[in-house]
Amino acid sequence: MHAVIGPNGAGKTTLVAQIAGEMQPNAGRILFDGADITDMSMPGRSLRGLARSFQITSLFKDFSVRVNVELAVQARIGHSFRFLRNVKGDRALRDPAMDVLAEVGLASRAEERAANLAHGEQRQLELAIALATRPRLLLLDEPMAGMSREDSVEIVALLRKLKERHTILLVEHDMDAVFALADRISVLVYGRCIATGTPAEIRANVQVRHAYLGEDAETGDA
């Protein structure tokens, strides 16, 4: 897990949007596993294994939890949704969806309308949708935004499990979560990366402490 931190307006979400293909860079290239994907569409990047979550949850709230995930499975496998076939019982969609819901702790809520989920559960569902595409890289943009402390603890535990099997780029303002989860951290200030290193190296970096962590560069006082 590589975390990107920085003050508001530093360019964190812009960076994620460019990697995901939502925005085009003014200059430079975006390489993914050695391939230049700078001009590739968002669907093309998704098929290559990029999946993104957003600061604000993006769900089909009138659909069930399971159907939300099944739609992501369908997008991955290219299911035809033939008109004469009832897809509600299609195990090619249902089984992978239920596996992912179990992974994020929502299997018992599969038939609930997405709109009825608590905020923390909606964040879990968004993660399930991303995981259903079987990503090689998860782009998580503030997955703990607006969460209670209790919900944040649950999401941190979930992300700790997910990072054992997935490469994750995390943008997050919760510094406790960042330093608990990240293997490496990059710090953006006004669109420029001022430091990259392990959590211990970032904590000890005088420039980072002065620019972002709110400490005086001379004394180390908060």
Backbone as a chain_set.jsonl record, in Angstrom:
{"seq": "MHAVIGPNGAGKTTLVAQIAGEMQPNAGRILFDGADITDMSMPGRSLRGLARSFQITSLFKDFSVRVNVELAVQARIGHSFRFLRNVKGDRALRDPAMDVLAEVGLASRAEERAANLAHGEQRQLELAIALATRPRLLLLDEPMAGMSREDSVEIVALLRKLKERHTILLVEHDMDAVFALADRISVLVYGRCIATGTPAEIRANVQVRHAYLGEDAETGDA", "coords": {"N": [[0.838, -1.195, 0.0], [0.612, 2.109, -0.971], [0.492, 5.279, 0.2], [-0.875, 8.522, -0.422], [-0.497, 11.695, 0.736], [-1.34, 15.035, 1.866], [-2.031, 18.588, 2.101], [-5.342, 20.137, 1.735], [-6.175, 20.752, -1.644], [-3.746, 20.058, -2.665], [-3.476, 18.365, -4.807], [-4.091, 15.681, -4.776], [-6.475, 14.162, -5.375], [-6.677, 14.883, -8.052], [-4.396, 13.653, -9.052], [-5.085, 10.903, -8.693], [-7.332, 10.826, -10.353], [-6.164, 11.227, -12.849], [-4.566, 8.945, -13.086], [-6.569, 7.022, -13.144], [-7.811, 7.676, -15.508], [-9.789, 9.517, -15.76], [-9.16, 12.165, -16.016], [-7.002, 13.983, -18.217], [-3.472, 14.302, -18.326], [-1.486, 17.348, -18.409], [1.089, 17.162, -19.244], [3.761, 14.762, -19.612], [3.782, 11.156, -18.911], [1.719, 8.284, -18.204], [2.418, 5.296, -16.8], [1.655, 1.883, -16.571], [2.424, -1.075, -15.216], [4.605, -1.123, -16.924], [3.511, -0.428, -19.38], [2.426, 2.201, -21.529], [-0.262, 4.074, -20.694], [-1.378, 6.492, -21.052], [-3.123, 7.665, -22.963], [-5.244, 5.982, -22.864], [-8.663, 4.927, -22.473], [-11.024, 5.215, -19.687], [-12.639, 2.807, -19.38], [-10.93, 1.042, -20.736], [-8.674, 1.07, -19.1], [-9.777, -0.006, -16.813], [-10.26, -2.615, -17.677], [-7.663, -3.425, -17.872], [-7.014, -3.659, -15.273], [-7.279, -1.614, -13.353], [-8.959, -0.134, -10.679], [-11.216, 2.115, -9.138], [-12.225, 3.923, -6.22], [-14.359, 6.528, -4.862], [-14.376, 9.869, -3.346], [-16.968, 10.615, -2.645], [-19.59, 8.406, -2.216], [-20.518, 6.243, -4.87], [-23.083, 4.72, -5.979], [-25.639, 2.38, -7.15], [-28.36, 3.131, -5.78], [-31.016, 2.306, -5.579], [-30.969, -0.315, -6.216], [-30.336, -3.681, -5.102], [-27.8, -4.634, -2.702], [-26.393, -6.878, -3.586], [-26.927, -6.851, -6.389], [-25.677, -4.498, -7.171], [-22.998, -5.296, -6.969], [-23.003, -7.459, -8.713], [-23.321, -6.182, -11.17], [-20.802, -5.105, -11.541], [-19.334, -7.449, -11.757], [-20.466, -8.432, -14.114], [-19.556, -6.484, -15.922], [-16.879, -7.105, -15.955], [-16.72, -9.78, -16.941], [-18.043, -9.655, -19.311], [-20.711, -10.416, -19.754], [-23.606, -11.243, -21.614], [-26.248, -10.598, -21.04], [-28.671, -11.715, -22.185], [-31.867, -11.286, -23.652], [-33.894, -13.194, -23.343], [-33.3, -14.598, -21.134], [-33.394, -15.108, -17.651], [-31.555, -13.235, -15.57], [-31.384, -13.038, -12.862], [-30.957, -15.303, -11.356], [-28.522, -16.154, -12.216], [-25.701, -17.926, -11.788], [-23.134, -17.38, -12.569], [-22.87, -14.715, -12.215], [-23.922, -14.283, -9.64], [-22.468, -15.926, -7.759], [-19.658, -15.024, -7.767], [-20.19, -12.406, -6.918], [-21.289, -12.762, -4.347], [-19.116, -13.928, -3.087], [-17.304, -11.785, -2.995], [-18.779, -9.975, -1.456], [-18.816, -11.365, 0.957], [-16.13, -11.17, 1.549], [-15.81, -8.477, 2.213], [-17.468, -8.271, 4.339], [-20.243, -8.011, 4.023], [-22.08, -9.938, 3.308], [-24.408, -10.773, 4.62], [-26.093, -8.711, 4.131], [-26.871, -8.751, 1.537], [-29.33, -8.719, 0.064], [-30.454, -6.353, 0.734], [-31.585, -3.017, 0.019], [-29.298, -0.768, -1.462], [-29.508, 1.877, -0.705], [-30.385, 1.743, 1.898], [-28.277, 1.121, 3.491], [-25.933, 1.859, 6.112], [-23.595, 4.621, 6.325], [-20.913, 3.751, 6.592], [-21.215, 1.109, 5.737], [-21.951, 1.528, 3.093], [-19.539, 2.437, 2.096], [-18.081, 0.092, 2.357], [-19.465, -1.442, 0.492], [-18.827, -0.07, -1.853], [-16.133, -0.684, -2.0], [-16.4, -3.427, -2.412], [-17.554, -3.476, -4.966], [-15.441, -2.451, -6.481], [-13.561, -4.497, -6.029], [-14.818, -6.601, -7.292], [-14.184, -6.383, -9.929], [-11.826, -7.602, -10.104], [-9.228, -6.277, -9.623], [-5.86, -5.232, -10.439], [-4.706, -3.077, -9.369], [-5.84, -1.045, -6.829], [-7.372, 2.035, -6.544], [-7.898, 4.16, -4.089], [-9.771, 6.748, -2.985], [-9.909, 8.639, -0.356], [-11.331, 6.687, 1.422], [-12.334, 6.679, 4.006], [-13.761, 8.953, 4.407], [-16.015, 11.056, 6.095], [-16.703, 9.167, 7.982], [-17.607, 7.624, 11.124], [-15.649, 7.201, 14.138], [-15.755, 4.537, 14.956], [-16.61, 3.221, 12.591], [-14.422, 3.826, 10.979], [-12.388, 2.364, 12.176], [-13.2, -0.209, 11.527], [-12.989, -0.158, 8.719], [-10.247, 0.268, 8.421], [-9.297, -2.171, 9.403], [-10.353, -3.845, 7.426], [-9.011, -2.883, 5.13], [-6.434, -3.542, 5.835], [-6.505, -6.299, 5.575], [-7.06, -6.482, 2.835], [-4.774, -5.438, 1.62], [-2.997, -7.473, 1.719], [-3.423, -8.97, -0.504], [-3.777, -7.285, -2.64], [-2.491, -4.604, -4.639], [-2.43, -1.294, -3.563], [-3.245, 2.107, -3.966], [-3.561, 4.71, -1.871], [-5.399, 7.52, -0.976], [-5.804, 9.624, 1.664], [-7.05, 11.446, 4.49], [-7.014, 10.809, 7.139], [-4.64, 10.55, 9.342], [-3.819, 8.74, 11.291], [-4.789, 6.333, 10.283], [-3.383, 6.23, 7.84], [-0.65, 6.029, 8.66], [-0.803, 3.673, 10.017], [-1.366, 1.81, 8.057], [0.074, 2.135, 5.605], [2.79, 1.118, 3.499], [4.569, 2.635, 2.097], [4.802, 6.191, 1.743], [3.845, 9.092, 0.009], [4.21, 12.607, -0.183], [2.315, 15.315, -1.146], [2.472, 18.72, -2.033], [1.017, 21.583, -3.159], [0.77, 20.378, -5.71], [3.215, 19.185, -6.093], [5.509, 16.589, -5.432], [6.992, 16.344, -2.398], [8.284, 14.562, -0.783], [9.018, 11.085, -0.405], [8.724, 7.974, 1.183], [9.222, 5.488, 3.79], [6.754, 5.081, 6.452], [8.096, 5.763, 8.865], [10.245, 7.273, 7.907], [8.899, 9.417, 6.739], [7.64, 10.557, 8.96], [9.875, 11.535, 10.251], [10.843, 13.45, 8.566], [11.831, 16.682, 8.18], [10.955, 18.716, 6.438], [8.457, 17.762, 5.657], [7.098, 17.675, 8.115], [7.024, 20.365, 8.69], [5.595, 21.424, 6.484], [3.212, 19.988, 6.334], [2.424, 18.227, 8.488], [2.068, 19.929, 10.556], [4.003, 20.847, 12.373], [6.613, 22.741, 13.895], [9.502, 23.4, 12.097], [11.926, 23.911, 13.305], [11.746, 23.388, 16.112], [10.136, 21.174, 16.392], [7.713, 21.295, 17.623], [4.173, 20.927, 17.855]], "CA": [[0.0, 0.0, 0.0], [1.314, 3.383, -1.085], [-0.433, 6.357, 0.542], [-0.566, 9.88, -0.861], [-1.071, 12.645, 1.686], [-1.058, 16.43, 1.58], [-3.13, 19.482, 2.489], [-6.392, 20.352, 0.741], [-5.704, 21.472, -2.813], [-2.391, 19.652, -3.035], [-3.524, 17.657, -6.08], [-4.191, 14.233, -4.553], [-7.572, 13.607, -6.171], [-6.296, 15.092, -9.448], [-3.453, 12.579, -9.379], [-5.832, 9.652, -8.823], [-8.197, 10.948, -11.535], [-5.334, 11.047, -14.039], [-4.181, 7.531, -13.164], [-7.767, 6.266, -13.498], [-8.236, 8.032, -16.857], [-10.889, 10.477, -15.706], [-8.574, 13.423, -16.482], [-5.774, 13.849, -18.991], [-2.393, 15.167, -17.836], [-1.002, 18.379, -19.328], [2.392, 16.735, -19.735], [4.229, 13.521, -19.009], [3.15, 9.899, -19.283], [1.264, 7.394, -17.138], [2.824, 3.927, -17.1], [1.088, 0.863, -15.696], [3.093, -2.343, -15.487], [5.498, -0.937, -18.053], [2.796, -0.008, -20.586], [1.972, 3.588, -21.553], [-1.729, 4.11, -20.739], [-1.742, 7.913, -20.974], [-4.252, 7.977, -23.835], [-6.242, 4.916, -22.779], [-9.931, 5.307, -21.851], [-11.288, 4.648, -18.364], [-12.985, 1.386, -19.495], [-9.742, 0.291, -21.118], [-7.825, 0.932, -17.907], [-10.453, -0.947, -15.927], [-10.01, -3.964, -18.184], [-6.261, -3.746, -17.589], [-6.876, -3.972, -13.852], [-7.355, -0.446, -12.481], [-10.286, 0.095, -10.105], [-11.175, 3.321, -8.32], [-13.335, 4.374, -5.392], [-14.448, 7.977, -4.885], [-14.605, 10.535, -2.062], [-18.403, 10.514, -2.414], [-19.994, 7.076, -2.674], [-21.174, 6.207, -6.178], [-23.772, 3.431, -5.977], [-27.012, 2.31, -7.625], [-28.946, 3.02, -4.45], [-32.31, 1.632, -5.626], [-30.714, -1.731, -6.442], [-29.844, -4.39, -3.921], [-26.355, -4.704, -2.513], [-25.874, -7.931, -4.472], [-27.003, -6.441, -7.79], [-24.61, -3.525, -7.375], [-21.742, -6.013, -7.195], [-23.166, -8.272, -9.919], [-23.087, -5.341, -12.338], [-19.348, -5.02, -11.711], [-18.913, -8.758, -12.263], [-20.892, -8.474, -15.513], [-18.655, -5.642, -16.711], [-15.584, -7.787, -16.079], [-16.75, -11.011, -17.727], [-18.67, -9.404, -20.597], [-21.98, -11.151, -19.826], [-24.431, -10.683, -22.694], [-27.596, -10.247, -20.573], [-29.614, -12.066, -23.252], [-33.206, -10.855, -23.269], [-34.778, -14.31, -23.027], [-32.754, -15.325, -19.989], [-33.515, -14.43, -16.371], [-30.205, -13.157, -15.017], [-31.419, -12.931, -11.41], [-30.403, -16.506, -10.74], [-27.325, -16.546, -12.955], [-24.633, -18.18, -10.811], [-21.9, -16.775, -13.057], [-22.847, -13.383, -11.621], [-24.243, -14.316, -8.223], [-21.44, -16.538, -6.913], [-18.537, -14.098, -7.535], [-20.662, -11.255, -6.147], [-21.424, -13.154, -2.947], [-17.756, -14.124, -2.555], [-16.732, -10.468, -2.698], [-19.521, -9.411, -0.321], [-18.308, -12.034, 2.159], [-14.786, -10.659, 1.81], [-15.884, -7.159, 2.842], [-18.337, -8.346, 5.509], [-21.613, -7.578, 3.716], [-22.872, -11.047, 2.758], [-25.722, -10.827, 5.268], [-26.879, -7.558, 3.671], [-26.873, -8.853, 0.08], [-30.627, -8.409, -0.543], [-30.888, -5.032, 1.204], [-31.355, -1.911, -0.915], [-28.065, -0.049, -1.148], [-29.867, 3.131, -0.044], [-30.67, 1.506, 3.313], [-27.043, 0.842, 4.227], [-25.275, 2.946, 6.828], [-22.52, 5.224, 5.531], [-19.762, 2.855, 6.598], [-21.536, -0.052, 4.906], [-21.889, 1.957, 1.698], [-18.115, 2.445, 1.75], [-17.704, -1.308, 2.171], [-20.044, -1.874, -0.777], [-18.029, 0.509, -2.93], [-14.931, -1.512, -2.088], [-16.798, -4.704, -3.007], [-17.731, -3.244, -6.399], [-14.095, -2.363, -7.064], [-12.927, -5.817, -5.962], [-15.492, -7.51, -8.223], [-13.532, -6.272, -11.237], [-10.538, -8.294, -9.944], [-8.211, -5.288, -10.006], [-4.451, -5.382, -10.108], [-4.402, -1.887, -8.582], [-6.985, -0.347, -6.259], [-7.177, 3.46, -6.291], [-8.88, 4.486, -3.05], [-9.755, 8.178, -2.717], [-10.512, 8.944, 0.939], [-12.365, 5.695, 1.752], [-12.879, 6.89, 5.349], [-14.367, 10.286, 4.48], [-17.323, 11.145, 6.716], [-16.989, 8.01, 8.846], [-17.417, 7.699, 12.568], [-14.424, 6.531, 14.577], [-16.0, 3.09, 14.954], [-16.592, 2.756, 11.204], [-13.061, 3.949, 10.482], [-11.628, 1.229, 12.703], [-13.581, -1.385, 10.736], [-12.427, -0.035, 7.373], [-8.797, 0.045, 8.542], [-9.102, -3.62, 9.517], [-10.638, -4.415, 6.113], [-7.92, -2.524, 4.225], [-5.254, -4.323, 6.243], [-6.655, -7.617, 4.94], [-7.022, -6.354, 1.38], [-3.429, -5.15, 1.132], [-2.249, -8.724, 1.63], [-3.668, -9.58, -1.818], [-3.948, -6.28, -3.683], [-1.712, -3.368, -4.617], [-3.375, -0.22, -3.273], [-2.834, 3.499, -3.829], [-4.53, 5.26, -0.915], [-5.437, 8.937, -0.623], [-6.568, 9.65, 2.917], [-6.718, 12.515, 5.431], [-6.883, 10.238, 8.48], [-3.215, 10.234, 9.467], [-3.663, 7.515, 12.081], [-4.999, 5.227, 9.351], [-2.28, 6.212, 6.875], [0.588, 5.531, 9.253], [-1.024, 2.29, 10.441], [-1.569, 0.927, 6.919], [0.919, 2.32, 4.43], [4.173, 0.654, 3.439], [5.286, 3.826, 1.673], [3.975, 7.39, 1.734], [4.308, 10.259, -0.741], [3.601, 13.839, 0.312], [2.123, 16.344, -2.168], [2.203, 20.097, -1.621], [0.829, 22.403, -4.362], [0.982, 19.593, -6.914], [4.588, 18.693, -6.196], [5.872, 15.593, -4.427], [8.147, 16.856, -1.654], [8.965, 13.469, -0.082], [8.489, 9.729, -0.479], [9.506, 7.082, 2.029], [8.47, 4.675, 4.738], [6.105, 5.921, 7.457], [9.085, 6.289, 9.808], [11.011, 8.32, 7.227], [8.034, 10.584, 6.566], [7.481, 11.175, 10.285], [11.125, 12.189, 10.641], [11.231, 14.417, 7.552], [11.591, 18.032, 8.694], [10.18, 19.463, 5.458], [7.08, 17.271, 5.731], [6.521, 18.123, 9.387], [6.776, 21.8, 8.606], [4.635, 21.759, 5.438], [1.928, 19.284, 6.371], [2.019, 17.625, 9.757], [1.724, 20.988, 11.507], [5.025, 21.015, 13.398], [7.653, 23.712, 13.615], [10.685, 22.721, 11.568], [13.063, 24.122, 14.186], [11.6, 22.821, 17.447], [9.368, 19.941, 16.392], [6.469, 21.468, 18.361], [2.966, 20.96, 17.038]], "C": [[0.876, 1.249, 0.0], [0.291, 4.482, -0.836], [0.07, 7.677, -0.019], [-1.271, 10.834, 0.09], [-0.676, 14.057, 1.271], [-2.244, 17.285, 1.965], [-4.175, 19.582, 1.389], [-5.846, 21.179, -0.419], [-4.324, 21.076, -3.287], [-2.348, 18.931, -4.374], [-3.691, 16.159, -5.959], [-5.277, 13.595, -5.42], [-7.302, 13.791, -7.663], [-5.343, 14.004, -9.913], [-4.192, 11.264, -9.615], [-6.705, 9.682, -10.082], [-7.399, 10.754, -12.816], [-4.894, 9.593, -14.191], [-5.372, 6.687, -13.634], [-8.249, 6.552, -14.916], [-9.389, 9.005, -16.908], [-10.438, 11.85, -16.199], [-7.311, 13.122, -17.267], [-4.7, 14.776, -18.418], [-2.008, 16.21, -18.879], [0.336, 17.983, -19.958], [2.746, 15.417, -19.069], [3.437, 12.309, -19.47], [2.691, 9.163, -18.031], [1.588, 5.973, -17.565], [2.21, 2.984, -16.077], [1.669, -0.484, -16.098], [3.937, -2.26, -16.758], [4.848, -0.465, -19.327], [2.325, 1.441, -20.45], [0.452, 3.603, -21.718], [-2.253, 5.545, -20.75], [-2.995, 8.234, -21.769], [-5.361, 6.928, -23.773], [-7.5, 5.407, -22.05], [-10.063, 4.696, -20.462], [-11.703, 3.177, -18.456], [-11.783, 0.523, -19.862], [-8.825, 0.059, -19.939], [-8.445, -0.042, -16.912], [-10.194, -2.382, -16.365], [-8.563, -4.389, -17.965], [-6.014, -4.004, -16.103], [-6.834, -2.798, -12.911], [-8.789, -0.285, -11.984], [-10.203, 1.246, -9.128], [-12.417, 3.449, -7.449], [-13.26, 5.895, -5.309], [-14.658, 8.539, -3.479], [-16.072, 10.444, -1.664], [-18.869, 9.188, -3.001], [-20.789, 7.166, -3.968], [-21.798, 4.831, -6.358], [-25.109, 3.538, -6.712], [-27.887, 2.061, -6.393], [-30.319, 2.358, -4.427], [-32.172, 0.133, -5.882], [-30.255, -2.371, -5.147], [-28.322, -4.34, -3.877], [-25.753, -5.718, -3.495], [-25.857, -7.495, -5.929], [-25.943, -5.386, -8.105], [-23.296, -4.223, -7.706], [-21.824, -6.864, -8.458], [-22.931, -7.452, -11.186], [-21.593, -5.177, -12.605], [-18.793, -6.337, -12.238], [-19.246, -8.858, -13.744], [-19.965, -7.667, -16.403], [-17.319, -6.339, -16.947], [-15.649, -8.963, -17.031], [-17.427, -10.828, -19.083], [-19.945, -10.189, -20.806], [-22.913, -10.468, -20.818], [-25.782, -10.161, -22.209], [-28.625, -10.494, -21.676], [-31.056, -11.836, -22.783], [-34.1, -12.006, -22.831], [-34.304, -15.107, -21.823], [-32.886, -14.496, -18.722], [-32.145, -14.424, -15.683], [-30.199, -13.135, -13.486], [-30.824, -14.146, -10.725], [-29.137, -16.988, -11.411], [-26.153, -16.694, -11.992], [-23.304, -17.598, -11.265], [-21.741, -15.343, -12.549], [-22.986, -13.448, -10.108], [-23.083, -14.834, -7.361], [-20.235, -15.625, -6.704], [-18.946, -12.888, -6.699], [-20.75, -11.598, -4.66], [-20.056, -13.407, -2.311], [-17.142, -12.793, -2.142], [-17.454, -9.826, -1.51], [-19.096, -10.063, 0.993], [-16.95, -11.475, 2.541], [-14.823, -9.316, 2.534], [-16.862, -7.13, 4.008], [-19.777, -7.929, 5.273], [-22.503, -8.7, 3.192], [-24.277, -11.087, 3.352], [-26.645, -9.689, 4.818], [-27.117, -7.606, 2.164], [-28.185, -8.419, -0.549], [-31.192, -7.073, -0.08], [-30.676, -4.001, 0.099], [-30.117, -1.137, -0.49], [-28.355, 1.256, -0.399], [-30.08, 2.964, 1.453], [-29.42, 1.216, 4.141], [-26.571, 2.08, 4.979], [-24.099, 3.443, 5.996], [-21.295, 4.31, 5.45], [-19.98, 1.623, 5.728], [-21.515, 0.308, 3.421], [-20.448, 2.029, 1.218], [-17.62, 1.007, 1.526], [-18.226, -1.837, 0.833], [-19.244, -1.317, -1.951], [-16.718, -0.256, -3.112], [-15.248, -2.849, -2.753], [-16.968, -4.573, -4.518], [-16.378, -3.163, -7.098], [-13.431, -3.733, -7.104], [-13.534, -6.794, -6.958], [-14.905, -7.445, -9.624], [-12.186, -6.993, -11.251], [-9.359, -7.395, -10.332], [-6.79, -5.734, -9.666], [-3.991, -4.201, -9.267], [-5.696, -1.236, -8.138], [-6.604, 1.103, -5.993], [-8.265, 3.901, -5.326], [-8.741, 5.947, -2.663], [-10.589, 8.472, -1.473], [-11.631, 7.957, 1.302], [-12.979, 5.886, 3.132], [-13.538, 8.248, 5.521], [-15.761, 10.211, 5.102], [-17.672, 10.023, 7.667], [-16.843, 8.351, 10.322], [-16.119, 6.983, 12.923], [-14.584, 5.012, 14.555], [-15.958, 2.518, 13.545], [-15.183, 2.795, 10.631], [-12.202, 2.786, 10.936], [-11.924, -0.026, 11.889], [-12.978, -1.337, 9.332], [-10.913, -0.236, 7.397], [-8.507, -1.45, 8.622], [-9.332, -4.3, 8.172], [-9.493, -4.119, 5.139], [-6.64, -3.282, 4.563], [-5.309, -5.725, 5.638], [-6.48, -7.521, 3.43], [-5.605, -6.141, 0.864], [-2.548, -6.398, 1.09], [-2.363, -9.34, 0.236], [-3.74, -8.576, -2.961], [-2.947, -5.14, -3.511], [-2.688, -2.205, -4.493], [-2.656, 1.126, -3.262], [-3.922, 4.195, -3.021], [-4.337, 6.765, -0.76], [-6.331, 9.06, 0.605], [-6.077, 10.779, 3.813], [-6.532, 12.001, 6.857], [-5.445, 9.746, 8.66], [-2.97, 8.992, 10.31], [-3.802, 6.294, 11.179], [-3.837, 5.101, 8.375], [-1.03, 5.583, 7.474], [0.441, 4.102, 9.767], [-1.001, 1.322, 9.259], [-0.464, 0.968, 5.873], [2.294, 1.683, 4.591], [5.088, 1.791, 3.001], [4.292, 4.972, 1.583], [4.651, 8.44, 0.854], [3.527, 11.482, -0.267], [3.54, 14.857, -0.821], [1.856, 17.688, -1.51], [2.165, 20.939, -2.886], [1.216, 21.632, -5.629], [2.37, 19.018, -7.087], [4.858, 17.691, -5.092], [7.129, 16.068, -3.707], [8.894, 15.755, -0.911], [8.247, 12.155, -0.341], [9.362, 8.848, 0.394], [8.615, 6.203, 2.881], [7.754, 5.594, 5.721], [7.096, 6.538, 8.443], [9.887, 7.428, 9.181], [10.186, 9.586, 7.045], [7.816, 11.304, 7.896], [8.711, 12.007, 10.656], [11.543, 13.296, 9.687], [10.842, 15.824, 7.996], [10.721, 18.842, 7.738], [8.707, 19.057, 5.494], [6.408, 17.771, 6.997], [6.176, 19.601, 9.333], [5.634, 22.118, 7.64], [3.257, 21.155, 5.658], [1.517, 18.801, 7.745], [1.847, 18.645, 10.875], [2.729, 21.189, 12.611], [6.041, 22.052, 12.947], [8.925, 23.01, 13.208], [11.873, 22.845, 12.488], [12.935, 23.334, 15.481], [10.919, 21.478, 17.463], [8.064, 20.051, 17.162], [5.293, 21.508, 17.411], [2.367, 22.349, 17.068]], "O": [[1.752, 1.42, 0.847], [-0.678, 4.604, -1.585], [1.274, 7.924, -0.086], [-2.492, 10.789, 0.235], [0.206, 14.25, 0.435], [-3.349, 16.771, 2.139], [-3.936, 19.168, 0.254], [-5.147, 22.172, -0.215], [-3.783, 21.686, -4.21], [-1.298, 18.886, -5.016], [-3.461, 15.43, -6.924], [-5.028, 12.61, -6.115], [-7.668, 12.928, -8.46], [-5.462, 13.494, -11.027], [-3.956, 10.587, -10.616], [-6.806, 8.683, -10.794], [-7.908, 10.175, -13.775], [-4.855, 9.069, -15.305], [-5.207, 5.755, -14.422], [-9.013, 5.765, -15.476], [-9.916, 9.29, -17.983], [-11.24, 12.612, -16.738], [-6.632, 12.127, -17.013], [-4.997, 15.916, -18.062], [-2.178, 15.994, -20.079], [0.668, 18.415, -21.061], [2.118, 15.007, -18.093], [2.542, 12.415, -20.308], [3.21, 9.39, -16.938], [1.085, 5.499, -18.583], [2.238, 3.246, -14.874], [1.423, -0.969, -17.202], [3.98, -3.195, -17.557], [5.55, -0.127, -20.281], [1.879, 1.855, -19.38], [-0.066, 3.195, -22.758], [-3.432, 5.782, -20.488], [-3.843, 8.994, -21.304], [-6.314, 6.986, -24.551], [-7.408, 6.208, -21.12], [-9.322, 3.784, -20.098], [-11.186, 2.359, -17.696], [-11.634, -0.592, -19.361], [-8.258, -1.024, -19.791], [-7.74, -0.804, -16.251], [-9.939, -3.258, -15.538], [-8.272, -5.582, -17.881], [-4.956, -4.499, -15.715], [-6.397, -2.948, -11.77], [-9.728, -0.298, -12.779], [-9.238, 1.354, -8.371], [-13.525, 3.127, -7.88], [-12.234, 6.49, -5.64], [-15.051, 7.828, -2.555], [-16.392, 10.225, -0.495], [-18.574, 8.881, -4.156], [-21.627, 8.052, -4.137], [-21.147, 3.895, -6.822], [-25.648, 4.631, -6.882], [-28.123, 0.914, -6.014], [-30.756, 1.893, -3.374], [-33.15, -0.607, -5.776], [-29.837, -1.686, -4.213], [-27.657, -4.047, -4.871], [-24.742, -5.45, -4.145], [-24.879, -7.74, -6.635], [-25.375, -5.388, -9.197], [-22.569, -3.802, -8.606], [-20.844, -6.984, -9.193], [-22.4, -7.97, -12.169], [-21.168, -5.117, -13.759], [-17.886, -6.342, -13.07], [-18.424, -9.309, -14.542], [-19.621, -8.097, -17.504], [-16.705, -6.184, -18.002], [-14.745, -9.146, -17.847], [-17.396, -11.732, -19.917], [-20.239, -10.593, -21.931], [-22.994, -9.24, -20.851], [-26.405, -9.356, -22.9], [-29.364, -9.585, -22.055], [-31.407, -12.158, -21.648], [-34.994, -11.798, -22.011], [-34.846, -16.171, -21.526], [-32.535, -13.317, -18.711], [-31.642, -15.469, -15.268], [-29.134, -13.204, -12.873], [-30.251, -14.036, -9.641], [-28.718, -18.125, -11.193], [-25.667, -15.705, -11.442], [-22.429, -17.347, -10.436], [-20.629, -14.822, -12.462], [-22.269, -12.763, -9.378], [-22.76, -14.231, -6.338], [-19.809, -15.454, -5.562], [-18.169, -12.397, -5.879], [-20.33, -10.81, -3.813], [-19.861, -13.129, -1.128], [-16.536, -12.682, -1.076], [-16.818, -9.206, -0.658], [-19.024, -9.395, 2.024], [-16.65, -11.323, 3.725], [-13.967, -9.042, 3.375], [-17.069, -6.076, 4.609], [-20.468, -7.533, 6.212], [-23.588, -8.426, 2.678], [-25.235, -11.405, 2.648], [-27.843, -9.712, 5.099], [-27.523, -6.605, 1.573], [-28.164, -7.798, -1.612], [-32.3, -6.704, -0.469], [-29.716, -4.09, -0.666], [-29.911, -0.881, 0.697], [-27.56, 1.693, 0.432], [-29.969, 3.934, 2.204], [-29.503, 1.081, 5.362], [-26.784, 3.208, 4.534], [-23.659, 2.764, 5.069], [-20.717, 4.121, 4.38], [-19.057, 1.148, 5.066], [-21.111, -0.503, 2.587], [-20.162, 1.718, 0.061], [-16.836, 0.749, 0.613], [-17.536, -2.577, 0.131], [-19.011, -2.021, -2.934], [-16.253, -0.45, -4.235], [-14.464, -3.347, -3.561], [-16.566, -5.463, -5.266], [-16.19, -3.733, -8.172], [-12.807, -4.092, -8.102], [-12.856, -7.712, -7.421], [-15.108, -8.359, -10.423], [-11.487, -7.003, -12.264], [-8.596, -7.709, -11.246], [-6.563, -6.505, -8.734], [-3.006, -4.301, -8.537], [-6.552, -0.911, -8.962], [-5.625, 1.373, -5.296], [-9.431, 4.003, -5.708], [-7.731, 6.352, -2.087], [-11.816, 8.543, -1.534], [-12.777, 8.375, 1.471], [-14.035, 5.32, 3.414], [-13.842, 8.657, 6.641], [-16.589, 9.4, 4.687], [-18.813, 9.926, 8.118], [-16.074, 9.229, 10.713], [-15.561, 6.249, 12.107], [-13.661, 4.289, 14.181], [-15.356, 1.47, 13.312], [-14.791, 1.9, 9.881], [-11.381, 2.277, 10.173], [-11.023, -0.811, 11.593], [-12.513, -2.353, 8.816], [-10.358, -0.848, 6.484], [-7.577, -1.94, 7.981], [-8.602, -5.222, 7.808], [-9.057, -5.007, 4.407], [-5.858, -3.62, 3.675], [-4.282, -6.274, 5.236], [-5.834, -8.371, 2.817], [-5.268, -6.616, -0.221], [-1.472, -6.379, 0.492], [-1.514, -10.135, -0.167], [-3.761, -8.968, -4.128], [-2.601, -4.76, -2.393], [-3.667, -2.136, -5.236], [-1.605, 1.277, -2.64], [-5.075, 4.257, -3.448], [-3.239, 7.227, -0.45], [-7.488, 8.643, 0.578], [-4.879, 11.049, 3.902], [-5.951, 12.694, 7.693], [-5.082, 8.667, 8.191], [-2.008, 8.263, 10.067], [-3.035, 5.339, 11.291], [-3.36, 3.998, 8.111], [-0.42, 4.704, 6.865], [1.435, 3.396, 9.937], [-0.659, 0.151, 9.423], [-0.106, -0.068, 5.313], [2.883, 1.704, 5.671], [6.224, 1.906, 3.461], [3.097, 4.76, 1.375], [5.86, 8.654, 0.937], [2.331, 11.397, 0.014], [4.566, 15.224, -1.392], [1.1, 17.776, -0.542], [3.156, 21.012, -3.612], [1.899, 22.162, -6.505], [2.672, 18.424, -8.122], [4.48, 17.914, -3.942], [8.195, 16.184, -4.311], [10.016, 15.974, -0.454], [7.024, 12.117, -0.479], [10.588, 8.949, 0.361], [7.396, 6.181, 2.708], [8.102, 6.77, 5.822], [6.955, 7.702, 8.818], [10.176, 8.426, 9.841], [10.703, 10.695, 7.178], [7.81, 12.534, 7.941], [8.595, 13.052, 11.297], [12.503, 14.014, 9.965], [9.659, 16.12, 8.167], [9.84, 19.579, 8.181], [7.819, 19.902, 5.378], [5.271, 18.241, 6.955], [5.155, 20.031, 9.87], [4.799, 22.975, 7.928], [2.251, 21.722, 5.233], [0.357, 18.957, 8.126], [1.52, 18.284, 12.006], [2.366, 21.654, 13.691], [6.291, 22.212, 11.753], [9.384, 22.109, 13.91], [12.754, 21.984, 12.473], [13.888, 22.684, 15.911], [11.078, 20.709, 18.41], [7.369, 19.053, 17.35], [5.386, 22.045, 16.308], [1.337, 22.591, 16.439]]}, "num_chains": 1, "name": "protein.A"}
